[in-house]
Amino acid sequence: MAAGSSFGEGEPALLLDDKGRKYLLRLRSTGTFQYHRGSLAHADIIGRPEGTRFVSSKGAPLIGVRPRLADYILKMRRGPQVVYPKDLGPILVYADIRPGATVVEAGTGSGAVTMALVRAVGLTGRVISCDSREDHAGRGRTNIKRYFGSIPEHLDLRVGDVREIVAEVEHDRLVLDLAEPWQVIPAAAGTLRTGGLVAAYVPTVPQVDKIHSTLASSDRFVDVETFEILLRTWHVAGRSVRPDHGMVGHTGFVTTARCVAPPEDTIVHEESMHSYTARNAGG
Ligand SMILES: C[S@@+](CC[C@H](N)C(=O)[O-])C[C@H]1O[C@@H](n2cnc3c(N)ncnc32)[C@H](O)[C@@H]1O
């Protein structure tokens, strides 16, 4: 049997019970996990490999694993509304967040998007995440620190307005989860690298409309797409195999767009230079 790596002091652990319930804990050598079916000392978990089976003080089975990012986000202490895991994956893929990319993100909020970005860009990338509210930035910082053990070196957390930060930092990707993302687009057009992508997450249709009209009024953004993700989990137990009764009906819309060179930088083929110049001169 190949053992998973061992739990260390201070890191998050997830206990799974035999009813499908999950309990998130931060391991402390003096801590005790207590629930309706007994208790388990953290010291019994620390030093044991991930995947270890335990029995609580009242004889109930528990299994210790590391929380997936999705588990952690749903269980961590939240201040501002998080982007749910169902939307996080598509944001990473459709905004093409890749190793080595420099990403500007706002607002940090509870830190859910930030954690996903930090993992996706890897150690060769960089995430600059900001929040205009100090209390929200603090909530995010605490959640991120607890998840990674410390603030990752390639993450730069700032308190401030993203409109100022995008104007200062050259970036490959811009990820926005705030009420008025269209206000950030004009400033981003100067420092978002050509070929780069912006992704905005908003809960309502008027907000989507406003993003589209702002992107359309700029000559720097193309390939604009909007989508939402509907996730339906299933109940699978013996002969009862059916969709779950409860479903999250709506969370938010994701809009992505590409930043491209301004029209005046168009490379025109020699043979079409005459007609191109005439057309753009209004001839
Ligand atoms: C919905 S929360 C973000 C939640 C975060 N994406 C998460 O998943 O945990 C929106 C955050 O944007 C911040 N915000 C709003 N306008 C901002 C701006 N212009 N610059 C930076 N942050 C801003 C708010 O303070 C708030 O904390």
PDBQT file of the ligand as one rigid body, heavy atoms in Angstrom, charges set to zero:
ROOT
HETATM    1  C1  LIG A 301     -17.980  39.312  -4.419  1.00  0.00    +0.000 C 
HETATM    2  S1  LIG A 301     -16.574  39.873  -3.591  1.00  0.00    +0.000 S 
HETATM    3  C2  LIG A 301     -15.251  38.898  -4.283  1.00  0.00    +0.000 C 
HETATM    4  C3  LIG A 301     -15.265  37.475  -3.784  1.00  0.00    +0.000 C 
HETATM    5  C4  LIG A 301     -14.090  36.663  -4.259  1.00  0.00    +0.000 C 
HETATM    6  N1  LIG A 301     -14.006  36.620  -5.698  1.00  0.00    +0.000 N 
HETATM    7  C5  LIG A 301     -14.183  35.244  -3.716  1.00  0.00    +0.000 C 
HETATM    8  O1  LIG A 301     -14.521  34.323  -4.487  1.00  0.00    +0.000 OA
HETATM    9  O2  LIG A 301     -13.936  35.039  -2.525  1.00  0.00    +0.000 OA
HETATM   10  C6  LIG A 301     -16.285  41.439  -4.339  1.00  0.00    +0.000 C 
HETATM   11  C7  LIG A 301     -15.139  42.207  -3.713  1.00  0.00    +0.000 C 
HETATM   12  O3  LIG A 301     -14.727  43.233  -4.601  1.00  0.00    +0.000 OA
HETATM   13  C8  LIG A 301     -14.283  44.321  -3.818  1.00  0.00    +0.000 C 
HETATM   14  N2  LIG A 301     -14.271  45.505  -4.708  1.00  0.00    +0.000 N 
HETATM   15  C9  LIG A 301     -15.326  46.209  -5.189  1.00  0.00    +0.000 A 
HETATM   16  N3  LIG A 301     -14.900  47.203  -6.011  1.00  0.00    +0.000 NA
HETATM   17  C10 LIG A 301     -13.534  47.110  -6.059  1.00  0.00    +0.000 A 
HETATM   18  C11 LIG A 301     -12.517  47.845  -6.742  1.00  0.00    +0.000 A 
HETATM   19  N4  LIG A 301     -12.813  48.869  -7.557  1.00  0.00    +0.000 N 
HETATM   20  N5  LIG A 301     -11.216  47.481  -6.557  1.00  0.00    +0.000 NA
HETATM   21  C12 LIG A 301     -10.901  46.437  -5.731  1.00  0.00    +0.000 A 
HETATM   22  N6  LIG A 301     -11.835  45.710  -5.071  1.00  0.00    +0.000 NA
HETATM   23  C13 LIG A 301     -13.129  46.031  -5.226  1.00  0.00    +0.000 A 
HETATM   24  C14 LIG A 301     -15.284  44.362  -2.658  1.00  0.00    +0.000 C 
HETATM   25  O4  LIG A 301     -14.757  45.051  -1.542  1.00  0.00    +0.000 OA
HETATM   26  C15 LIG A 301     -15.519  42.882  -2.409  1.00  0.00    +0.000 C 
HETATM   27  O5  LIG A 301     -14.694  42.405  -1.362  1.00  0.00    +0.000 OA
ENDROOT
TORSDOF 0
